[in-house]
């Protein structure tokens, strides 16, 4: 298999499962070195590191595992300093992928006297940063430290829930709607430096984060019948699209929202 990215790096925020881990596997096959950032327990991290080591060995690439809080400013800057200090890292980052799935899933209102924890402003603020605007802090930090290559790609993930009602999804919906606006501005203001910023809207996918949504059972049941191609979106479908956006041939795609869902958004 051709190794298109043998001298390039990807930094993947949320690389332990779902779309992030699938992207690690896909890009490694094509020669991309990867720094995977995640939050895991000791038990979970042991299994993850073994998996990442296996992927790296099979593909002949370097995969670094970083169990850090990507939403903490000090942790972010410490990672960037460490990454930048290593030999051969300057101007080598081809991809920054934001695949963080951390947020609050609570209703806005409940009947008087009902013992239900409601969504608060702090919940919204945390979720909006975690699943949306933290992308900007990461992109700027990598940029000012000279880590992006001349034709780098910044990719975020949004969802259909940014534009329609799902039970308990208000905070995430706000985060994704903000992210969509942010990407427009990043595409324009970072584009002059050669950075291409885009969003992928994945179809309904049976990821660990989806299963935490109160209405996930309904979404999982409806989607195969609703999708024009008759099946659920798989994490590999999203990883394939991210790979395509990293190719030289995708250099003219900037500020776009790509539906990677088999046409699900059409119905």
Secondary structure as the mmCIF struct_conf table of DSSP 4:
data_model
#
loop_
_struct_conf.conf_type_id
_struct_conf.id
_struct_conf.beg_label_comp_id
_struct_conf.beg_label_asym_id
_struct_conf.beg_label_seq_id
_struct_conf.end_label_comp_id
_struct_conf.end_label_asym_id
_struct_conf.end_label_seq_id
TURN_TY1_P TURN_TY1_P1 UNK A 4 UNK A 7
STRN STRN1 UNK A 9 UNK A 13
TURN_TY1_P TURN_TY1_P2 UNK A 14 UNK A 14
BEND BEND1 UNK A 16 UNK A 17
HELX_RH_AL_P HELX_RH_AL_P1 UNK A 18 UNK A 29
TURN_TY1_P TURN_TY1_P3 UNK A 30 UNK A 31
STRN STRN2 UNK A 33 UNK A 38
HELX_RH_AL_P HELX_RH_AL_P2 UNK A 42 UNK A 59
TURN_TY1_P TURN_TY1_P4 UNK A 60 UNK A 60
STRN STRN3 UNK A 63 UNK A 67
TURN_TY1_P TURN_TY1_P5 UNK A 70 UNK A 71
HELX_RH_AL_P HELX_RH_AL_P3 UNK A 73 UNK A 85
BEND BEND2 UNK A 86 UNK A 86
TURN_TY1_P TURN_TY1_P6 UNK A 87 UNK A 88
TURN_TY1_P TURN_TY1_P7 UNK A 90 UNK A 91
STRN STRN4 UNK A 93 UNK A 98
STRN STRN5 UNK A 107 UNK A 107
BEND BEND3 UNK A 108 UNK A 108
TURN_TY1_P TURN_TY1_P8 UNK A 112 UNK A 113
HELX_LH_PP_P HELX_LH_PP_P1 UNK A 117 UNK A 117
STRN STRN6 UNK A 118 UNK A 118
HELX_LH_PP_P HELX_LH_PP_P2 UNK A 119 UNK A 119
HELX_RH_AL_P HELX_RH_AL_P4 UNK A 121 UNK A 128
HELX_RH_PI_P HELX_RH_PI_P1 UNK A 129 UNK A 133
HELX_RH_AL_P HELX_RH_AL_P5 UNK A 134 UNK A 144
TURN_TY1_P TURN_TY1_P9 UNK A 145 UNK A 146
STRN STRN7 UNK A 148 UNK A 158
HELX_RH_3T_P HELX_RH_3T_P1 UNK A 160 UNK A 162
TURN_TY1_P TURN_TY1_P10 UNK A 163 UNK A 163
BEND BEND4 UNK A 164 UNK A 164
TURN_TY1_P TURN_TY1_P11 UNK A 167 UNK A 168
HELX_RH_AL_P HELX_RH_AL_P6 UNK A 170 UNK A 191
TURN_TY1_P TURN_TY1_P12 UNK A 192 UNK A 194
STRN STRN8 UNK A 196 UNK A 202
HELX_LH_PP_P HELX_LH_PP_P3 UNK A 203 UNK A 204
STRN STRN9 UNK A 205 UNK A 205
TURN_TY1_P TURN_TY1_P13 UNK A 208 UNK A 209
HELX_RH_3T_P HELX_RH_3T_P2 UNK A 210 UNK A 212
BEND BEND5 UNK A 213 UNK A 213
TURN_TY1_P TURN_TY1_P14 UNK A 214 UNK A 215
HELX_RH_AL_P HELX_RH_AL_P7 UNK A 216 UNK A 226
BEND BEND6 UNK A 227 UNK A 227
TURN_TY1_P TURN_TY1_P15 UNK A 228 UNK A 229
BEND BEND7 UNK A 230 UNK A 231
STRN STRN10 UNK A 233 UNK A 233
HELX_RH_AL_P HELX_RH_AL_P8 UNK A 235 UNK A 246
BEND BEND8 UNK A 247 UNK A 247
HELX_RH_3T_P HELX_RH_3T_P3 UNK A 248 UNK A 250
TURN_TY1_P TURN_TY1_P16 UNK A 251 UNK A 252
BEND BEND9 UNK A 255 UNK A 255
STRN STRN11 UNK A 257 UNK A 260
BEND BEND10 UNK A 261 UNK A 261
TURN_TY1_P TURN_TY1_P17 UNK A 262 UNK A 263
HELX_RH_3T_P HELX_RH_3T_P4 UNK A 264 UNK A 266
#
